[in-house]
């Protein structure tokens, strides 16, 4: 159902929606939601607050999607701690909520900003909507601290926008009222498809360096992989580049020194390994589309890559996104050096196995999650019927 066909309550004032985010992944996934809510201008007045838990990487996405930011807390500091981020986010958002007095606050995913935004809204008795709700590993330290940020936000939330039926079932098992859960798909797919469509012809200089070789794209940055685990990942992809003719490794090196120092110490100067700074989101999407396969510990890439037909090897012990494992688009390989080398080698050598992963459909979205979220919000405020749920 489109917004133009919904029976709106005549004369009702617009709902003020405060959208809160602080990192690049949150911004990517909230951008199409903000765009959709702004398109429903007869329903919603949108205000945006960013904590800037990340700074430069966040700003790239804000610029790309032309997001109008009304409050920028700019809390990022060198080698910041989880406690420091939480305190600064809570204090800053407290002032924003006092000023804006929103009807509802939207948070996304599993960052410290997500938890702080939900908690700050609760302190002000403002309802909370949680985008990308219900993902679980069952291990509070994996991913760390994201698993607990997501769970705690879920306890506070009044509305839960679950990307899949599995995520919805997790929430219901935990005692959430099914009437407050909407299966929407993941807005990451909305952002990806929109960006690839708009910038697919943009030239990427790194592709000139890759040439005709097959690209193994690497993006590993999670906190639980800092230290020896990160070194093992770097050593594995270095060995792949050395030992496999016709393959080039492109490593997107996160700015955190815990990642950058290890990646550069292990891989700098090695032939057929290209270390790049994190790319702006449009360039990243196109690089992902050109990759032969991806080695990553990222949550979002598990959702994005299948839409582009790019197989994913996941450097984690567990994942909060098991649908991709079940569908075959993602393989869980951990951080053991030999295991990573073996799994990448199989995909490079066995075309039948590779093609099965490449051709599997994406279980996470169809590009219309943001529309469903907007309609679900309108339904919550009794201005519209509920949206049809996402089914892969």
Buried (B, 14 or more C-beta within 10 A) or exposed (E): EEBEEBEEEEEEEBBBBBBBBBBBBBBBBBBBBBBBBBBBEEBBBBBBBBBBBBBEBBBBBBEBBEBEBBBBBEBBEEEEEEEBBBBBBBEBBBEBBEEBEBBBBBBBBBBBBBBBBBBBBBEBEBBBBBBBBBBBBEEEEBBBBBBBBBBBBBBBBBBBBBBBBBBBBBBBEEEBEEEBBBBBBBBBBBBBBBBBEEBEEEEBEBBEBBEEBBBBBBBBBBBBBBEEBBBBBBBBBBBBBEEBEEBBBBBBBBEEEBBBEBBBEBBEEBEBBBBBEBBBBBBBBBBBBBBBBBBBBBBBBBBBBBBBBBBBBBBBBBBBBBBBBEBBBBBBBBBBBEBBBEBBBEBBEEEEBBEEBBEBEBBBBBBBBBBBBBBBBBBBBEBBEBBEBBEE
